Amino acid sequence: MGILRMVMKRNSILENNLVQTIGSAGESLAAGTIFTMPVFFLWSAEGVAEVPGLVEIALLALCGGICSG
């Protein structure tokens, strides 16, 4: 939020709304990943699945962000 505020250099309600929306979307993506990621590692510890790769983590973040948003 601070970086966007420095780049845009305007103090309007629309700018504040845009920054808050971007922050909320980032929070949804992080929450979707944080709350579902431990399951992959628990499954790999039990031998049910392999340790997740980068593609699986990216898809998990995308799906978790869409579903939690």
Residue pairs with C-beta under 8 A, 6 or more apart in sequence:
1 19
1 20
1 22
1 23
4 15
4 18
4 19
4 22
5 15
5 19
8 15
24 69
25 65
25 69
28 65
28 68
28 69
29 61
29 62
29 64
29 65
29 69
30 65
31 64
31 65
31 68
32 60
32 61
32 63
32 64
32 65
32 66
32 67
32 68
32 69
33 57
33 60
33 61
33 64
33 65
35 64
35 68
36 60
36 64
37 52
37 57
37 60
40 49
40 51
40 52
40 56
40 60
41 51
41 52
43 49
44 50
44 51
44 52
52 60
